[in-house]
Amino acid sequence: MRIARFTTGEGVTFGVVDGGPGEEFVAAVHGHPFGTVQFTGERKPLSEVRLVAPMLPSKVIAIGKNYADHAREMGAEPPAEPVVFSKPSTSVIGHGEAIVYPEKLSERVDFEGELAVVIGRLCRDVPVERAAEVIFGYTCANDVTARDLQKKDGQWTRAKGFDTFCPLGPWIQTDLDPADLAITTTVNGEIRQSARTSQLLHDIPALIAYVSAVMTLIPGDVILTGTPAGVGPLSLGDEVGVGIEGIGTLSNRVVSRD
């Protein structure tokens, strides 16, 4: 099931996306989609609605250096344990929304395509073998990063925390085996990253166990699982796409802050 958030200009609603290519529609649901989905009866062609971020998480927890080749391209060895950081909820935007380049503060803003996990249940201290029970679904993510500020600061909060620096979407796929999915990032149609989720150093159950040992996770929280090798800079006007097998493609254009 594909769960989206959308607007027709009068409020934002969760809905289920269905139908084949060119004939897709979204069926609105009552309230939130956790638990039993109840349809309102309202249906709209997908082409007539505007998708927004599929979830507004209370927190976004991200994992750094979780592909060996990416760790090495950043000048580090693959870590023995997950490297955990966070992005503020205010950094989240949806499919089709603009990534705003903070030109007065940064001269190097990079794309980082990733698979994101959406939590579906209140949980803490989740054992690896029960991680699947707390997962609501999966979506595409772009961990946009001001690389020069990351190097300058020696920590990652400012570099990864700008408004618009966490695109998510286009929707959440709830029926998916994430163990070996193709993930591709393009800039203006040119492939820049290409990998498979089977290359993750720490898999999704291990990440959920690790993070939930530290903090309580609540429905809607998002875990970014890490980016593969090939990260690189974005320029004004670029169109960046993150495509994940079985989910779809998240697309965003880069615009000036001024």
C-alpha positions, 0 to 999 in steps of 0.5 A: 500500500502506498500512503501519501499526504496530499492537498487540493488547496484546502488542508492536508489529508492522508490517502492511499495511492492506487492505479496503474501508470497514468491512471493513478488516483489517491483515496483519502482516509480518515485521520492518520494511517496507523492502524486500520485505514478508513476511507472517506470516499473521496477520490482524486486523480493523482495528477489533480493533487499536490503531494507534500511530505508523506509524514511529518516526523517528531524527529529524523534520525540519520545514519552516517557512513553506512555504505563502505564505499561512501565511508572511504570516499569521505576519508574514513574507514567503515565504522564498527557501530552505526554513526547516529545524528539527527535532522530537525523536523523543520528540514522535511519537505515533500516531492516536488518542493524546492531545496533552498540553497543557503548561498550566504552561508554555504558554497557546497551543498551535496545530495545524498540519496537514501532509503528511509524507514518510517516507524509505525508504533511507539517503541523502545529497546526493540530487539533485532528479531522484532524490528519488523513489528515497529516498521510502518513502511519505507520512502525515499530520502535525500540527506542534503548536506552543506559539505563545507559547513560539515567540515568547518564545524567538525560536527553535522548539526548545522550542515544537515539542519537547514530548512528543506534539507530533508526531502521525503517521498513521494509516498510511503510503501508499506508492503516492501522487503528492503533487504536488496533494493536498487537505489539511484540518485540522478542530477538533471537525469544523469546517474550520480549514485547507484547501489543496492540496500544489501550493501548496507553495513548495518541493516535495518533491524540492527539500526532500529535496535541500536537507535531504540536503545537510546531513545523512544521512537513514536509513530511517524519518526523517520530513520535515514539508513545512509547514503552510498558512494557518489555524493556530489554538489548541487547547483541552482536550478538542478533537479535531483531525483532519488529512486528506490526500487519498489517505491518510486522517485523523489524529485526536487529542484534546487532554488536560491534562498534569496 
